[in-house]
Amino acid sequence: MRGHRLSLSVAGIIVAIVGGTTVALFVWPAGDRVANPDAVVLFVGGRGERLTTALELIELHGTDALVIPNGTVPTWPEANRLCHQPQPFRVFCPIPRPDTTRGEARAIAQLAEQQRWDRLAMVSSDYHISRARLLLSRCFDGELAVERADSGLGLFDRSVRIGHEWIGFTRARLLDRSC
């Protein structure tokens, strides 16, 4: 009986730690703001909320540059309009290779170096912020602030995305430690 209670206590502690870590990393990740970013950059994926949030930041900060990786893909008409039509700000639409979060981080960092940007405001969905921030911070040496775009997902879809992010984040932290 005593061993059973100890096992339940240990299991409860593990569940609490994993649950708390999940909430901190993928449900309500910490965000921060940078004053006067040189550019607003977004990670593709949850395209609707991320692009909307990025455009709000452009207006809020009066930033003159927006980076939309894969913004020219035909299946994303909102980004296509921004990439192909004149805007009151500069729009950069690099094609990341490989087409992954790591590839996007590399493409954004390379563009930042070419443009001599020192401060970036990064936008991604709430469940994706922790991994995107980790990867971009490995590639970009400047000041990085993060803005969380609320994905508005239901419980099932959010759970699936969080499961995917646990795998990607763990891999990025433990196995793929370079830019």
C-alpha positions in Angstrom: 0.0 0.0 0.0 2.8 2.4 0.9 4.6 1.7 -2.4 1.4 2.3 -4.3 0.9 5.7 -2.6 4.5 6.7 -3.4 4.0 5.6 -7.1 0.8 7.7 -7.3 2.6 10.7 -5.7 5.5 10.5 -8.1 3.1 10.1 -11.1 1.2 13.1 -9.8 4.3 15.2 -9.6 5.4 14.2 -13.1 1.9 15.0 -14.5 2.0 18.4 -12.8 5.5 19.2 -14.2 4.6 18.2 -17.7 1.3 20.0 -17.5 2.9 23.2 -16.2 5.6 23.1 -18.8 3.1 22.5 -21.6 1.1 25.6 -20.5 4.2 27.7 -20.2 5.7 26.7 -23.6 2.7 26.1 -25.8 -0.5 27.6 -24.4 0.5 30.9 -22.8 4.2 31.4 -23.8 5.8 34.5 -22.7 5.9 37.3 -25.2 7.9 40.5 -25.1 8.1 43.7 -27.2 10.9 45.5 -28.8 10.8 49.3 -29.2 11.0 50.4 -32.8 11.8 47.0 -34.5 13.7 47.2 -37.8 11.3 44.6 -39.2 8.3 42.5 -38.3 8.8 38.9 -39.2 6.4 36.0 -39.1 6.6 32.3 -39.2 4.3 30.6 -41.7 1.9 28.0 -40.6 -1.1 29.5 -38.8 -1.2 32.0 -41.7 -4.4 33.9 -40.8 -3.7 34.9 -37.2 0.1 35.4 -37.7 -0.3 37.7 -40.7 -3.0 39.7 -39.0 -0.9 40.1 -35.9 2.2 41.1 -38.0 0.2 43.8 -39.9 -1.1 45.1 -36.5 2.5 45.4 -35.3 3.6 47.2 -38.5 0.9 49.8 -37.9 1.5 50.0 -34.1 5.3 50.6 -34.5 5.4 52.3 -37.8 7.9 49.7 -38.9 8.8 49.9 -42.6 9.6 46.2 -43.2 7.6 43.0 -43.1 9.1 39.5 -43.8 6.7 36.8 -45.0 8.6 33.5 -45.7 6.8 31.7 -48.5 4.5 34.7 -49.0 4.4 34.0 -52.8 2.9 30.5 -52.7 -0.3 30.5 -54.7 -2.4 29.0 -51.9 -1.9 32.1 -49.7 -3.7 35.0 -51.5 -3.5 37.5 -48.6 0.3 37.2 -48.5 0.5 37.2 -52.3 -1.2 40.6 -52.4 1.3 42.0 -49.9 4.3 40.5 -51.7 3.2 41.5 -55.2 1.4 44.9 -54.8 2.9 48.1 -53.6 2.5 48.7 -49.8 3.3 51.7 -47.6 6.1 49.5 -46.1 8.7 47.2 -47.7 7.7 43.5 -48.0 10.2 40.7 -48.2 9.0 37.2 -49.2 12.0 34.8 -49.0 11.7 31.2 -49.9 13.2 29.2 -47.1 15.3 26.1 -47.8 14.4 23.7 -46.4 10.8 24.7 -46.0 10.7 24.2 -42.2 10.7 26.3 -39.1 14.5 26.0 -39.0 14.7 27.0 -42.7 12.5 30.0 -42.0 14.8 31.1 -39.1 17.8 30.9 -41.4 16.1 32.8 -44.2 15.0 35.5 -41.8 18.4 35.8 -40.2 20.1 36.0 -43.6 17.8 38.7 -44.7 18.3 40.6 -41.4 22.1 40.5 -42.0 21.7 41.7 -45.5 19.5 44.6 -44.5 21.5 45.3 -41.3 18.6 44.9 -39.0 19.4 44.8 -35.3 15.9 44.5 -33.8 13.2 42.1 -34.9 9.6 41.6 -33.8 8.7 38.0 -34.4 5.2 36.8 -34.8 4.0 33.2 -34.5 1.0 31.3 -33.1 0.8 30.7 -29.4 1.6 27.0 -29.7 4.6 27.6 -32.0 6.3 30.5 -30.3 8.7 28.6 -28.1 10.3 26.6 -30.9 10.3 29.5 -33.4 12.0 31.8 -30.8 14.6 29.2 -30.0 15.5 28.6 -33.6 15.5 32.3 -34.6 17.6 33.3 -31.6 20.2 30.7 -32.7 20.4 32.3 -36.1 19.9 36.0 -35.4 22.3 37.9 -33.1 20.3 41.0 -32.6 17.4 42.0 -30.2 14.4 39.7 -30.7 11.0 40.3 -29.3 8.1 37.9 -29.6 4.4 38.6 -30.2 2.0 35.8 -29.7 -0.8 35.4 -32.2 -3.8 33.7 -30.7 -4.5 30.6 -32.8 -8.1 30.3 -31.6 -8.0 26.6 -32.0 -10.4 24.2 -30.3 -9.2 21.7 -27.7 -8.6 18.8 -30.1 -6.7 20.8 -32.8 -4.7 22.6 -30.1 -3.8 19.3 -28.5 -2.6 17.9 -31.8 -0.5 21.0 -32.5 1.0 21.0 -29.0 1.9 17.3 -29.4 3.7 18.2 -32.7 5.5 21.2 -31.0 6.6 19.0 -28.0 8.4 16.8 -30.5 9.9 19.7 -32.6 10.9 21.7 -29.5 12.5 18.7 -27.8 14.4 17.8 -31.0 15.6 21.4 -31.4 16.7 21.6 -27.8 18.5 18.3 -27.6 19.5 17.2 -31.1 19.6 20.0 -33.6 21.4 22.7 -31.6 22.7 24.8 -34.5 21.1 27.5 -36.5 
